[in-house]
Structures are given as C-alpha cells and as structure tokens.
Amino acid sequence: MPSFSKLSLERLATCDTRLQDVAHAAIKRVDFMVACGHRGEQEQNEAFARGYSKLKYPASKHNKSPSLAMDLVPWPVGWKDIDRFKALAQIVKEEAAKLHIKIEWGGDWVKFRDRPHFQVEP
C-alpha cells in the first residue's frame, strides 16, 4: 500500500483537517505526493508570476491557515500525464464523498485547469 513521504506529511499538516482526512483515505488506494499545502506571500506571488496560479497573495485558498487547498501529484511524477491526474482526482472525489466532505477539483475548472489543485470551502 502506498504511503506518504515525510515531506508530503509536512505539507499535508499545513492543510485543513478535512483535506488531511481525504488525502489519508486516498493514499490507501493510489500513490501520490502532496506538492503544496499552505503558501506564504513570497511562494504565492512566485506561483502567480510563473502562471501556476491566477491569484496573488492573499487571495488563494493556499494562503489561509490552515490551508483550504492542497496540490496533489500522482507518483511517480508525470506532469503531462493528464489521465493519471484524472484518475487521482476521481479517487480523491470518491473518498471525499464517503467522508461527506465537499471538495472541488481544479481540473474541473473551465478557464484555468489546475489539475493538482483540490480545495474545500471555509
């Protein structure tokens, strides 16, 4: 069974407990890493400058404490393998539904597809 690395656990610990619960359930079914949880001002503005985010600090859900967003990447990493991101998202959504946690996946967005991104409402 897959498990989180120390770094993924550290990143996940910065997230809202609902996101943590969903991620811990999903890792039992598929291997992935937590690429990002909370982002500070410098990290968020760098993500914006690089085109990874459409929001400047402090507007992103990643900027809340605890973070209301997490970025998950299938392991091993294959940034261009869209099917693996979709498969991971399906499992994350299923586990969230089982836990009665409403989650939104950035890959479902029309204007800016953010396939690693998952978020909950405050």
N, C-alpha and C positions, 0 to 999 in steps of 0.2 A: 504494500500500500504506500502511495506517495506520502511525503511529509514535508513540512516547511523547513527551510534553512533558517539559521539563526538570524540572518539579515531580513528575510521575509517576516519572521515573527516580530522583529523590532519595528518594522514598518507597519505591520498589521496592528500592533499595540497602540499606534497613534490614532487609530480609527474608532468610530462609534462602535459600541458593543454589538449592535445589530449587524454591522458589516463583518465584524470578527466572527460572529456566530455563523453567518452564511459561508464565509471563507473556510472555516474549520469543518463545516459539513461537506463542502465541495471538494476539499483536498482528499477526502476519503474515496472519491470517485475518479479524479483526474489530477495529473501533475501540473502545477503552475507555480509561478513566483509572484510575490507581491512587489511590484515595481515601485509603488508610491502609495503613501497614506497622506499624512499631513505635509503641507508645503508651506514654508515661511515666505516672507516677502521676496527675497532675492531669488529663491528657487521658482516661485510662481511667475515672476516677471521674466525670468530666463525662459521658462516654458512658453510663455506668451511670445517672446521675441523669436523663438525658434519655430513657432507655428504649431506647437503641441497643444496649446490651449488658446481659446478665444477670449479669455478673461484675464485681466490684470489683477494683481493683489489689491484688495482683499475679497474680490467678488467670487472667487471659486469656492466650491464646497470643500476642496482640499485645504483651504485656508482656515477653516473652522477648527476649533479644538474642543473635543476630539473631531477629527476629520469626518465629514459626511460623505466622503468619496474615497475610493481606492482604485488603483490601476493594477490589473492582473494580466499576466502574460503567460501563455502556455509554455511548458517546459518540455524539451529544450526550446530555447527562444528561436522563433522564426517569424520575424516581424511582418513578412509579406505573405504568410500562410493564412489567408483570411478564413479558410474553412476551419482551421484549428481554433481561431478566435471565436467563430460562431459556435463551435461545439462546446467550448469552455463556457460561453455565455448561456447556452441552453442549460447546462448543468447548474450554473450559478443561479439562474432564474428558477429552476425546479427546486433547488434546495431552499431558496428564499421563500417560495410559495409554501413549502412544507412547514417552514417556521413562521408563516403568516407575517412575513416581512416584505413590505412593498419596496421593490428595487427597480431602478431604471438603468438600462444599459446604453452607453454612448454609441454603440454600434447601430442602435435603432434610430438615432437622430438623422434627419434628412439633410440639414445644411452643413453639419460638421460631424462626420462619422469618427467617433473616438472609441475604437474597439477595445482598448484596455480598460476603459472607464466604467465604473459602477458607482451609483450614488443612492442615498436614501434622503428623505425629507427630514427636516428638523423635528 
